[in-house]
Amino acid sequence: MERFTLIAGPCAIESEDILLRVGEKLKGIAEKFPDLRVVFKSSFDKANRSSINSFRGHGIEFGLRALRKVKEEFGLEVTTDIHESWQAEPVAEVVDIIQIPAFLCRQTDLLLAAARTGKPVNVKKGQFMAPWDMKNVVEKLKFGGATDIYLTERGASFGYNNLVVDFRSLPIMSQFAKVIFDATHSVQLPGGMGNRSGGQREFAFPLARAAVAVGCDGIFMETHPNPEEALSDGPNQIPLKDLEFIVEALLEIREVAGKYRDVLVR
């Protein structure tokens, strides 16, 4: 089996101090599990917050400086989102993987700009997308020159502030690209608190276990030293202190489930 990937970090770049605290923890996890690929994630701009008054971030310049510091200090790969085509090139100078947000997963110009950088691209599957429709997203990226492509499942929305995960999406999308499961956004309650999103972080670990058992190439999990004080997506982020235990459990499940990943019973 290929190396399993963990993409983890705080939702938004709140401060350099928080990034370094999380980075230090992720470095420790990477050292403990050398067969695990660890990628640090955080966003310099949360451009689709529920409220105009919600924290968005400190901008691309501050964000890229902070991500570069994490990369250099801890030797970790890093990733972040882009929301506009012009951001692709400056972001590619720092990150190892470019991420496309779920609401923008079909934006052709954005996909092509990311692909043209030559960097691996991870596209969050839109909450409004069927898994088989992501084949068209992959074709756009390949047209732009991308060769290393990830698709991330993060639940489907039927309105009423809820998301539902259909685990059939993992083997379906694996026909087109490598597949990541987003355990924390899948338990988000979009707009569930009126002017901001809620979340049910207690279900993130069970869903992650299920995804690994079904078969995926990695897990995406946002984590924070104190989720209750996080400025973005606190209710669904994993407490940093719990992350190592969760990772160890998921790797144990993968070792067993991996024997049956390619077995198809009709």
C-alpha positions in Angstrom: 0.0 0.0 0.0 1.1 3.6 -0.6 1.8 5.8 2.4 -1.3 7.0 4.1 -1.8 10.8 4.2 -2.8 12.9 7.2 -3.8 16.5 6.3 -4.2 18.4 9.6 -4.0 21.8 11.1 -6.1 24.7 12.4 -9.0 25.8 10.2 -7.8 29.4 9.9 -4.4 31.0 10.4 -5.2 32.9 13.6 -1.7 33.5 14.8 1.8 32.3 14.2 1.9 31.0 17.8 -1.0 28.6 17.2 0.5 27.4 13.9 3.8 26.6 15.6 2.1 24.8 18.4 0.2 22.6 16.0 3.2 22.2 13.7 5.3 20.9 16.6 2.6 18.3 17.4 2.4 17.2 13.8 6.2 16.9 13.6 6.0 14.6 16.6 3.3 12.5 15.0 5.3 12.3 11.7 8.4 11.1 13.7 6.4 8.5 15.6 4.7 7.1 12.4 7.4 7.3 9.7 5.2 5.5 7.2 2.6 8.3 7.5 2.7 11.3 5.2 1.9 14.4 7.3 0.8 17.6 5.6 0.1 20.8 7.6 -3.0 22.7 6.6 -4.4 26.1 7.5 -6.2 28.8 5.5 -5.0 32.4 5.1 -8.6 33.4 4.1 -11.9 31.9 4.9 -13.8 33.6 2.1 -17.2 31.9 2.6 -18.0 32.6 6.3 -21.6 32.7 7.2 -21.5 36.3 8.5 -19.8 39.4 7.2 -18.6 39.9 10.8 -16.9 36.6 11.1 -13.1 36.2 11.2 -11.6 35.6 7.7 -7.9 35.6 8.4 -4.9 37.9 8.1 -4.5 37.8 4.4 -2.2 36.0 1.9 1.1 37.8 2.8 0.9 37.0 6.5 -0.5 33.6 5.8 2.2 32.5 3.4 4.9 33.8 5.7 3.5 31.8 8.6 3.1 28.6 6.5 6.7 29.0 5.2 7.9 29.2 8.8 6.0 26.0 9.8 7.5 24.3 6.7 11.1 25.4 7.5 11.0 24.9 11.3 9.4 21.5 11.3 10.2 20.0 7.9 6.5 19.4 7.1 4.7 19.6 3.8 2.1 22.4 3.8 -1.2 23.1 2.0 -3.7 25.9 1.9 -6.7 27.0 -0.1 -6.9 29.4 -3.0 -10.1 31.3 -3.9 -9.1 33.3 -6.9 -7.0 32.4 -9.9 -4.3 35.0 -9.3 -3.5 33.4 -5.9 -2.3 30.1 -7.5 1.2 31.3 -8.4 2.3 33.0 -5.1 0.7 30.1 -3.1 2.6 27.5 -5.2 5.9 29.1 -4.3 5.3 28.1 -0.6 2.9 25.1 -0.5 3.3 21.5 -1.5 -0.3 20.9 -2.3 -2.9 23.5 -3.5 -6.4 23.0 -2.1 -9.6 24.1 -3.9 -12.5 24.8 -1.6 -15.7 22.8 -1.9 -17.9 25.7 -3.0 -15.4 26.4 -5.8 -14.8 22.8 -7.0 -16.3 23.4 -10.4 -14.7 26.8 -11.1 -12.8 26.1 -14.3 -10.4 29.0 -14.3 -9.5 28.4 -10.7 -8.8 24.7 -11.4 -6.7 25.5 -14.5 -4.7 28.1 -12.6 -3.9 25.5 -9.9 -3.1 22.8 -12.4 -0.7 25.1 -14.3 1.5 25.5 -11.2 2.6 21.9 -11.5 1.8 21.3 -7.9 -0.4 18.5 -6.6 -4.0 19.7 -6.3 -6.6 18.6 -3.7 -10.2 19.4 -4.6 -12.9 19.4 -1.9 -16.0 17.7 -3.3 -18.8 20.3 -3.3 -21.6 19.6 -0.9 -23.9 19.8 -4.0 -21.9 17.3 -6.1 -22.5 13.7 -6.8 -19.3 11.7 -6.5 -19.3 10.6 -10.1 -19.6 14.2 -11.3 -16.1 14.8 -9.8 -14.7 13.0 -12.9 -15.3 16.2 -14.8 -13.3 18.1 -12.2 -10.4 15.7 -12.7 -10.6 16.1 -16.4 -10.3 19.9 -16.1 -7.2 19.5 -13.9 -5.6 17.1 -16.3 -6.4 19.4 -19.2 -4.5 22.1 -17.3 -1.5 19.8 -16.8 -2.1 18.4 -13.3 -0.8 14.9 -12.8 -1.1 14.5 -9.0 -4.8 14.9 -8.0 -6.7 14.3 -4.8 -10.5 14.5 -4.3 -11.8 15.1 -0.7 -15.2 13.9 0.5 -16.7 16.3 3.1 -20.4 15.3 3.1 -23.4 16.3 1.0 -25.9 19.0 2.0 -29.7 18.6 1.8 -30.2 22.0 3.5 -31.5 22.6 7.0 -28.0 23.0 8.4 -26.8 19.5 8.0 -24.4 17.3 6.1 -24.7 13.6 5.3 -21.8 11.3 4.3 -22.4 8.7 1.7 -19.4 6.3 1.9 -20.1 5.0 -1.6 -18.4 8.1 -2.7 -15.0 6.9 -1.6 -14.7 3.9 -4.0 -16.5 5.8 -6.7 -14.1 8.7 -6.7 -11.1 6.5 -6.3 -11.7 5.5 -10.0 -10.7 9.1 -10.9 -8.1 10.1 -8.4 -6.7 9.5 -4.9 -9.3 10.1 -2.3 -9.1 11.9 1.1 -11.9 11.9 3.7 -12.5 15.1 5.6 -13.6 13.9 9.0 -14.2 17.3 10.6 -16.0 19.3 7.9 -18.3 16.2 7.4 -19.7 16.8 10.9 -20.1 20.6 10.4 -23.6 22.1 10.7 -23.5 24.8 8.1 -25.1 28.0 9.4 -26.4 25.9 12.3 -25.8 28.7 14.8 -27.5 31.4 12.9 -24.6 33.7 12.0 -22.0 30.9 12.1 -21.7 27.2 11.5 -22.0 24.7 14.3 -20.5 21.2 14.5 -20.6 17.8 16.2 -17.0 16.9 16.7 -17.9 13.8 18.7 -18.8 12.1 15.4 -15.5 13.0 13.6 -13.6 10.0 15.0 -16.4 7.5 14.2 -16.7 8.8 10.6 -12.9 8.7 10.2 -12.8 5.1 11.3 -15.6 4.2 8.9 -13.8 6.0 6.0 -10.5 4.2 6.6 -12.4 0.8 6.8 -14.2 1.6 3.5 -10.9 2.6 2.0 -9.3 6.0 1.4 -5.9 7.4 0.7 -5.8 9.8 3.6 -7.7 11.7 6.3 -8.2 15.5 6.5 -8.8 16.6 10.0 -8.8 20.2 11.4 -7.3 20.5 14.9 -6.8 23.3 17.4 -5.1 23.6 20.8 -8.4 24.9 22.2 -11.4 24.4 19.7 -13.7 26.3 22.0 -11.7 29.5 21.4 -11.0 28.9 17.7 -12.0 31.8 15.5 -13.3 29.6 12.7 -15.0 26.1 12.8 -14.4 25.5 16.5 -17.3 23.2 17.0 -16.0 20.6 14.6 -12.3 20.8 15.2 -10.5 18.1 17.0 -8.6 19.0 20.2 -4.9 18.9 19.5 -4.3 16.7 22.5 -6.5 13.9 21.0 -4.9 13.9 17.6 -2.1 11.4 18.1 -4.5 8.8 19.6 -6.9 9.2 16.7 -4.1 8.8 14.1 -2.8 5.7 15.8 -6.2 4.1 15.8 -6.8 4.9 12.2 -3.5 3.4 11.1 -4.4 0.2 13.0 -7.7 0.0 11.2 -6.1 0.6 7.9 -3.6 -2.2 8.4 -6.5 -4.7 8.7 -8.9 -3.1 6.2 -6.2 -2.7 3.6 -6.2 -6.5 3.0 -9.7 -6.2 1.6 -9.7 -2.8 -0.1 -9.7 -4.1 -3.7 -12.1 -7.0 -3.1 -15.4 -6.4 -4.9 -18.4 -8.5 -4.1 -21.3 -8.3 -6.5 
